[in-house]
């Protein structure tokens, strides 16, 4: 059993990604991080890096759209940490450009299940476990699509807008009970493995400091977590100085 407070980060992939950066930031602050995602080798790589740096990390393979697996994740954390988590971050999501007329039902539903339904499952379990203790943070990763739908991204915007409403409803219900619920709008490209691998020309066009640095984003989440309860932020938007909006 761990004596350390725990953090659950859902949606952890490549080490050069936001999920991994969140794991490293909270581990550096002394929390036992439970890295949840669907790809065992990537989860283990993130956990190993943290442990090498004398942090505490556990990789937990989890399909966030599966209710039983989400419940099992929280059960494992409570069992190993001896208490409910102090921090839960929902960072799962996927995206692609698809002509609205060519968006089939299966694609739309898959986007919604990962982008919104999984957030509901994680948020609900977090509220069940954390609200009785009257403390803790639950954060959701949003995007520009949380605020506006653009051509080719209706499926993505629908999911992200739904996730934003879950965050708002939770904040209004559980904030008075001591649970800090926040929604982080990441408005711009993230300088991580996904963009560098699949659209290197986009990365090159953005130039120096044209994309969001993953560690800088993670630091913003940490700062949200340590805010005084008399001055909580519910929603912030993060973007590079060069990003038009």
C-alpha angles and dihedrals in degrees: 000000000000121000090201125097111253135233125195116207112189117195103040118163132141120016087240091060138093095254092056092045090053090051092052094047096051092042090053088056090058103264124134102240122213106200110204126191144115103264115074098197092052093046092049091049091054093046092047093052090053093048092049087057089053094258128129119247138158125192114221119185105221136166100210092203090061111087095203092051093049091051090047090052092056091043090054093049093050091047096049099035095038092229144047115287119270093213133030122182123188106204102151119127147121136204144188139162113258129168107246091233090055097046106115124205094251093055093047092049093047091052090049094047093053099033100042117002093053089051090054092052093048093042092049093051091046091053092047093051102033108034094068088060092052096227145073142079132266116188131184125201112228134177141207084277088066087072106032140017119230133191110283095016106074091119092052096044092049091055096043094046089052091051090052091055091050089054092049094048092048092048092053093046102040104026091082087052092057101263115130108215117184138172119214116202109206100200106187143025118312116228095231142115096282097060094036091052103041105029108022090155089061091050091049092049092053091059128193114353090357093122132054114265111232095221091049090053091048090052089056090056090051091051089052090053095054096046116127111253092239090063108035122162116218099184134020132170123215126197139148115269088246095054114108117225 
